[in-house]
Amino acid sequence: MSKSLNRHLDNLLNDAVKMLNHYQIDLIEEWRLMLQSLKNTRKKSAAVFEFISGFLVKSFQLINDETVDIYLMLDKLQDDWYAHFGRRPEPEALIFHLNLLENAAHKVLKSRIESSSKLHPSVHYLFSKIGEVMLFQSEKENCSIWKDAVILFNEWIIRSQNFQESVENISFGFGYFLPFERCALFKFTNKESVGVGLFGHHLNTEEIQAIAEKISNIPVLNESLVKLKSQGHEMKNFQPIYIPLAEKALPEKYVKKFQLTSLIIVPIYVPEEGKIIGGVVLDKGPEKQFTVDTSLFPALMKFGQSSGELLSKFIEADIKKPEIPEGDVISLSPREIEIIKLLADGASTAEAALKLYLSEFTVRDYISNIMKRLNAQNRTEVAVKAIRMGIIQ
């Protein structure tokens, strides 16, 4: 049975390689755009991306219709790496670039294949295997430790049955399976312009949920979330952000309220979609200063990816977060949801009326009714609650 399973998994890897080879012209162009963006923003880091993408392109060009020896290819990748760089890969850098490469692969497949979502597992398996082979053989002990943490985290959050349980389990998992004390989970909305608090571990969740902050007010996060655009291509930063002194990077009101000193911000992302949907803020307790341990970054990035895939599933399914008394059911009309989206985008009553071809009086009535049904005190709270409940993104 084990041999049969091994053959089956090898076939999945082969399928992924052949599929990417079939669309290699589009893939090479997508990787070229990514490389150019990296050279514009991360000159040192670009060498890693350029090497791996170049190796894969050469490998694709040697592929024919026969079965590909994946492990021979991966062994050669590792040998060529050491010959080129003369050192072992840095785990966080390798995972980051593999995420970018995988993201590009999914983008190409989606543009070419109608049911590409069903191909996601084999492509994801290929890039995971590349990372596993390179990291495990070059840094066996440390890699085994963070892989164990990732397995424990994934097994914990997979039990989530709805959006509410997922945010609770993710927040607990970050704080429990990693050496941190406090965790706050946020969702980004309006194309990453606003961070909305969802849940807190060893923090007052109501205080976290009261936060709806513009990302532009947090420069270190704003600069890292979306990189420079090159020929219409967006570069995302999936790596954790270490902040040694919160008072120099975050709004003063949050530093004082939560007694923040050192912290790490972990992106919650979905490589398949090429998007960041939220973030996790971690620290070691009130007024605790700590230095960054980069050996944790691979685990943090994998935690962020697993969390993103889970939350994305519930968001897309439009599963509502229960923020109303038991027994009550909220059923909003398409028109009401349209109005909420406009409010979340900052539209005034007059602007909403103009866009929906309604009178201002009608829009006011809609807003008043929505506020009552969501038990919201104002328009801002309507938007925040709707985001948390999954009514809008």
C-alpha positions as CSV (number, residue, x, y, z in Angstrom):
1,M,0.0,0.0,0.0
2,S,2.8,2.4,0.9
3,K,4.4,1.8,-2.5
4,S,1.1,2.4,-4.2
5,L,0.6,5.7,-2.3
6,N,4.2,6.8,-3.1
7,R,3.5,6.2,-6.8
8,H,0.2,8.1,-6.6
9,L,1.9,11.1,-5.0
10,D,4.7,11.0,-7.5
11,N,2.1,11.0,-10.3
12,L,0.6,14.2,-8.7
13,L,4.0,15.9,-8.9
14,N,4.4,14.7,-12.5
15,D,1.0,16.1,-13.4
16,A,1.9,19.5,-11.9
17,V,5.2,19.7,-13.7
18,K,3.7,18.7,-17.1
19,M,0.9,21.1,-16.7
20,L,3.2,24.0,-15.9
21,N,5.4,22.9,-18.8
22,H,2.4,23.1,-21.1
23,Y,1.8,26.7,-20.2
24,Q,5.4,27.6,-19.7
25,I,5.4,30.6,-22.1
26,D,2.7,32.4,-20.0
27,L,4.4,31.2,-16.8
28,I,7.8,32.5,-17.9
29,E,6.3,35.9,-18.7
30,E,4.6,36.1,-15.3
31,W,7.8,35.2,-13.5
32,R,9.6,37.8,-15.6
33,L,7.2,40.5,-14.3
34,M,7.6,39.3,-10.7
35,L,11.4,39.3,-11.1
36,Q,11.4,42.8,-12.4
37,S,9.2,43.9,-9.4
38,L,11.6,42.2,-7.0
39,K,14.6,43.9,-8.6
40,N,12.9,47.3,-8.2
41,T,12.0,46.6,-4.5
42,R,14.2,43.8,-3.1
43,K,17.5,43.8,-5.0
44,K,19.3,41.3,-2.8
45,S,16.3,39.1,-2.5
46,A,15.7,39.0,-6.3
47,A,18.7,36.7,-6.7
48,V,16.9,33.9,-5.0
49,F,13.8,34.2,-7.1
50,E,15.9,34.5,-10.3
51,F,17.8,31.4,-9.5
52,I,14.8,29.1,-8.7
53,S,12.6,30.4,-11.5
54,G,15.5,30.0,-13.9
55,F,16.2,26.5,-12.8
56,L,12.5,25.5,-13.2
57,V,12.4,27.1,-16.7
58,K,15.4,25.0,-17.8
59,S,13.9,21.9,-16.3
60,F,10.6,22.5,-18.1
61,Q,12.4,22.8,-21.4
62,L,13.9,19.3,-20.9
63,I,10.5,17.7,-20.2
64,N,8.9,15.4,-22.8
65,D,5.8,13.3,-22.6
66,E,7.5,10.7,-20.5
67,T,7.4,10.5,-16.7
68,V,9.5,13.1,-15.0
69,D,12.0,12.1,-12.3
70,I,11.0,14.7,-9.8
71,Y,13.4,13.8,-7.1
72,L,16.3,13.8,-9.5
73,M,15.2,17.3,-10.5
74,L,15.0,18.4,-6.9
75,D,18.4,16.9,-6.1
76,K,19.9,18.8,-9.0
77,L,18.2,22.0,-7.8
78,Q,19.9,21.6,-4.4
79,D,23.3,20.8,-5.9
80,D,23.0,23.8,-8.2
81,W,22.0,26.0,-5.3
82,Y,25.1,25.2,-3.3
83,A,27.3,25.6,-6.4
84,H,25.8,29.0,-7.0
85,F,25.4,30.5,-3.5
86,G,27.8,28.4,-1.5
87,R,25.4,28.3,1.5
88,R,22.2,26.7,2.6
89,P,18.9,28.4,1.9
90,E,17.4,30.8,4.4
91,P,14.0,29.2,5.3
92,E,12.0,32.4,5.4
93,A,13.4,33.7,2.1
94,L,12.9,30.4,0.4
95,I,9.3,30.0,1.5
96,F,8.5,33.6,0.5
97,H,9.8,33.1,-3.0
98,L,8.2,29.7,-3.5
99,N,4.9,31.4,-2.5
100,L,5.5,34.0,-5.3
101,L,6.3,31.3,-7.8
102,E,3.3,29.3,-6.8
103,N,1.0,32.3,-6.9
104,A,2.1,33.0,-10.5
105,A,1.5,29.4,-11.5
106,H,-2.1,29.6,-10.2
107,K,-2.7,32.9,-12.0
108,V,-1.6,31.4,-15.3
109,L,-3.7,28.3,-14.9
110,K,-6.8,30.3,-14.0
111,S,-6.4,32.3,-17.1
112,R,-6.2,29.2,-19.2
113,I,-8.2,26.5,-17.5
114,E,-11.9,26.9,-16.5
115,S,-11.7,24.4,-13.6
116,S,-8.2,25.3,-12.4
117,S,-9.2,25.3,-8.7
118,K,-9.3,21.5,-8.9
119,L,-5.6,21.6,-10.0
120,H,-4.6,23.7,-7.0
121,P,-3.6,20.7,-4.8
122,S,-1.0,19.2,-7.2
123,V,0.6,22.5,-7.9
124,H,0.7,23.4,-4.2
125,Y,2.2,19.9,-3.5
126,L,4.9,20.5,-6.1
127,F,6.1,23.8,-4.5
128,S,5.7,22.4,-1.0
129,K,7.9,19.5,-2.0
130,I,10.5,21.8,-3.4
131,G,10.7,23.7,-0.1
132,E,10.6,20.5,2.0
133,V,13.5,18.9,0.1
134,M,15.7,21.9,0.2
135,L,15.0,22.9,3.8
136,F,14.8,19.4,5.3
137,Q,18.1,18.2,3.8
138,S,19.9,21.5,4.6
139,E,18.5,22.2,8.0
140,K,17.0,18.9,9.2
141,E,16.7,19.6,12.9
142,N,15.2,23.1,12.8
143,C,13.0,22.3,9.9
144,S,11.5,19.3,11.8
145,I,10.7,21.5,14.7
146,W,8.8,24.1,12.8
147,K,7.1,21.5,10.7
148,D,5.8,19.9,13.9
149,A,4.4,23.2,15.0
150,V,2.7,23.7,11.6
151,I,1.1,20.2,11.8
152,L,-0.2,20.9,15.3
153,F,-1.7,24.2,14.2
154,N,-3.3,22.8,11.1
155,E,-4.9,20.0,13.0
156,W,-6.2,22.5,15.5
157,I,-7.8,25.0,13.1
158,I,-9.2,22.4,10.7
159,R,-11.9,21.6,13.3
160,S,-13.5,25.0,12.7
161,Q,-17.1,24.7,11.5
162,N,-17.8,28.3,10.7
163,F,-16.2,31.8,10.5
164,Q,-16.5,32.5,14.2
165,E,-14.9,29.3,15.2
166,S,-12.1,29.8,12.7
167,V,-11.1,33.2,14.0
168,E,-11.1,31.9,17.6
169,N,-9.1,28.8,16.7
170,I,-6.6,30.7,14.6
171,S,-6.0,33.3,17.4
172,F,-5.6,30.6,20.0
173,G,-3.3,28.5,17.7
174,F,-0.9,31.4,17.1
175,G,-0.6,32.0,20.8
176,Y,-0.5,28.4,21.9
177,F,1.7,26.6,19.4
178,L,4.3,29.4,19.1
179,P,6.3,31.2,21.8
180,F,4.1,34.2,22.1
181,E,1.7,35.4,24.8
182,R,-0.9,37.6,23.1
183,C,-2.5,37.4,19.7
184,A,-4.9,39.8,17.8
185,L,-6.5,38.7,14.5
186,F,-7.5,41.3,11.9
187,K,-9.2,41.2,8.6
188,F,-8.3,43.6,5.8
189,T,-11.1,45.1,3.7
190,N,-11.6,47.7,1.0
191,K,-8.5,46.4,-0.9
192,E,-6.3,46.3,2.2
193,S,-7.0,49.9,3.1
194,V,-8.6,49.1,6.5
195,G,-7.8,46.6,9.3
196,V,-10.8,45.4,11.3
197,G,-10.3,43.6,14.6
198,L,-11.8,40.1,14.7
199,F,-10.6,38.3,17.9
200,G,-8.0,38.4,20.6
201,H,-6.1,35.7,22.5
202,H,-5.2,36.8,26.0
203,L,-6.6,40.2,25.0
204,N,-10.0,41.7,25.5
205,T,-11.8,40.6,22.3
206,E,-14.4,43.5,22.5
207,E,-11.5,46.0,22.5
208,I,-10.0,44.3,19.5
209,Q,-13.3,44.3,17.7
210,A,-13.7,48.0,18.3
211,I,-10.6,48.6,16.1
212,A,-11.1,49.7,12.5
213,E,-7.9,51.4,11.5
214,K,-6.7,52.7,8.1
215,I,-3.6,50.8,7.1
216,S,-2.1,54.1,5.9
217,N,-1.9,55.1,9.6
218,I,0.6,52.3,10.1
219,P,3.4,53.1,7.6
220,V,5.6,50.0,8.3
221,L,2.6,47.8,7.5
222,N,1.3,49.9,4.6
223,E,4.7,49.8,2.9
224,S,5.2,46.1,3.3
225,L,1.7,45.0,2.2
226,V,1.7,46.2,-1.3
227,K,5.0,46.6,-3.2
228,L,5.7,48.7,-6.3
229,K,3.8,47.8,-9.4
230,S,5.6,46.9,-12.6
231,Q,3.6,46.7,-15.8
232,G,0.4,46.2,-14.0
233,H,1.7,43.5,-11.8
234,E,1.4,43.7,-8.0
235,M,4.0,42.4,-5.6
236,K,2.8,41.2,-2.2
237,N,4.9,40.8,0.9
238,F,4.0,37.5,2.7
239,Q,6.8,37.7,5.2
240,P,6.3,38.6,8.9
241,I,7.2,42.1,10.0
242,Y,9.2,42.5,13.2
243,I,8.7,45.8,15.1
244,P,11.2,46.2,17.9
245,L,9.6,49.4,19.3
246,A,5.9,49.8,18.8
247,E,5.9,53.4,19.8
248,K,7.9,54.3,16.7
249,A,5.6,52.4,14.3
250,L,2.0,52.3,15.6
251,P,-0.5,54.9,16.6
252,E,0.0,56.1,20.2
253,K,-3.5,55.2,21.3
254,Y,-2.9,51.5,20.6
255,V,0.6,51.5,22.2
256,K,-0.8,52.9,25.4
257,K,-4.1,51.0,25.5
258,F,-2.5,47.5,25.0
259,Q,0.9,48.3,26.5
260,L,2.8,47.4,23.4
261,T,6.6,47.2,23.1
262,S,8.0,44.6,20.7
263,L,5.7,42.8,18.3
264,I,5.5,40.8,15.1
265,I,2.8,41.2,12.4
266,V,2.1,38.1,10.4
267,P,0.2,38.4,7.0
268,I,-2.8,36.1,6.6
269,Y,-2.7,35.3,2.9
270,V,-3.8,33.0,0.1
271,P,-1.0,32.3,-2.4
272,E,-3.4,30.7,-4.8
273,E,-5.3,33.9,-5.0
274,G,-2.3,36.2,-4.7
275,K,-4.0,38.2,-2.0
276,I,-3.5,39.1,1.7
277,I,-6.8,39.0,3.6
278,G,-5.7,39.9,7.1
279,G,-3.0,39.9,9.7
280,V,-2.1,38.7,13.1
281,V,-0.3,40.8,15.7
282,L,1.8,38.8,18.2
283,D,3.8,39.8,21.3
284,K,5.1,38.3,24.5
285,G,2.9,40.3,26.9
286,P,2.4,43.9,28.1
287,E,5.5,46.0,27.9
288,K,7.6,43.0,27.0
289,Q,10.5,43.7,24.6
290,F,12.1,40.9,22.7
291,T,14.5,40.3,19.8
292,V,13.3,38.6,16.6
293,D,14.0,34.9,16.2
294,T,14.1,34.5,12.4
295,S,14.0,30.7,12.8
296,L,10.3,31.2,13.6
297,F,9.5,32.9,10.3
298,P,8.9,29.7,8.3
299,A,6.4,28.5,10.9
300,L,4.8,32.0,11.0
301,M,4.5,32.1,7.2
302,K,2.9,28.6,7.1
303,F,0.5,29.5,9.9
304,G,-0.5,32.6,7.9
305,Q,-1.1,30.6,4.8
306,S,-3.2,27.9,6.5
307,S,-5.2,30.7,8.2
308,G,-5.8,32.5,5.0
309,E,-7.0,29.4,3.2
310,L,-9.4,28.6,6.0
311,L,-10.8,32.1,6.4
312,S,-11.1,32.5,2.6
313,K,-13.2,29.4,2.4
314,F,-15.7,30.7,5.0
315,I,-15.7,34.3,3.5
316,E,-16.4,33.0,0.0
317,A,-19.2,30.8,1.4
318,D,-20.7,34.0,2.9
319,I,-21.0,32.4,6.3
320,K,-22.2,35.0,8.8
321,K,-20.6,35.6,12.2
322,P,-23.3,35.5,14.9
323,E,-23.2,39.0,16.5
324,I,-26.9,39.1,17.3
325,P,-28.9,37.5,20.2
326,E,-29.7,33.9,19.8
327,G,-33.0,33.2,18.1
328,D,-32.7,36.3,15.8
329,V,-31.9,35.9,12.1
330,I,-30.6,38.6,9.8
331,S,-31.7,38.3,6.2
332,L,-30.6,41.3,4.2
333,S,-31.9,42.1,0.7
334,P,-29.5,42.6,-2.2
335,R,-30.3,46.3,-2.1
336,E,-29.4,46.5,1.6
337,I,-26.1,44.8,1.0
338,E,-25.4,47.2,-1.9
339,I,-25.9,50.1,0.5
340,I,-23.7,48.6,3.2
341,K,-20.9,48.1,0.6
342,L,-21.2,51.8,-0.4
343,L,-21.1,52.8,3.3
344,A,-18.0,50.7,3.8
345,D,-16.4,52.5,0.9
346,G,-17.1,55.9,2.5
347,A,-20.0,57.0,0.3
348,S,-22.3,59.7,1.6
349,T,-26.1,59.4,1.6
350,A,-26.3,61.6,-1.6
351,E,-23.5,59.6,-3.3
352,A,-25.2,56.3,-2.5
353,A,-28.5,57.6,-3.8
354,L,-26.9,58.7,-7.0
355,K,-25.2,55.4,-7.7
356,L,-28.3,53.4,-6.9
357,Y,-30.8,55.7,-8.7
358,L,-32.8,56.2,-5.4
359,S,-33.9,59.3,-3.5
360,E,-31.8,60.4,-0.5
361,F,-34.9,59.8,1.7
362,T,-35.2,56.2,0.5
363,V,-31.5,55.6,1.2
364,R,-31.8,57.1,4.7
365,D,-34.7,54.8,5.4
366,Y,-32.6,51.8,4.3
367,I,-29.7,52.9,6.5
368,S,-31.9,53.4,9.5
369,N,-33.5,49.9,9.0
370,I,-30.1,48.3,8.6
371,M,-28.7,50.0,11.7
372,K,-31.6,48.6,13.8
373,R,-31.2,45.1,12.4
374,L,-27.5,45.0,13.0
375,N,-27.8,46.8,16.3
376,A,-25.4,49.4,15.2
377,Q,-25.1,52.9,16.5
378,N,-23.8,54.6,13.4
379,R,-22.8,54.0,9.8
380,T,-19.3,53.1,10.6
381,E,-20.4,50.4,13.0
382,V,-22.8,49.1,10.3
383,A,-19.8,48.6,8.0
384,V,-17.5,47.1,10.6
385,K,-20.2,44.7,11.8
386,A,-21.0,43.7,8.2
387,I,-17.4,42.9,7.6
388,R,-17.0,40.9,10.7
389,M,-20.2,38.9,10.0
390,G,-19.0,38.1,6.5
391,I,-21.9,40.0,4.9
392,I,-19.4,42.1,2.8
393,Q,-15.6,41.7,2.3
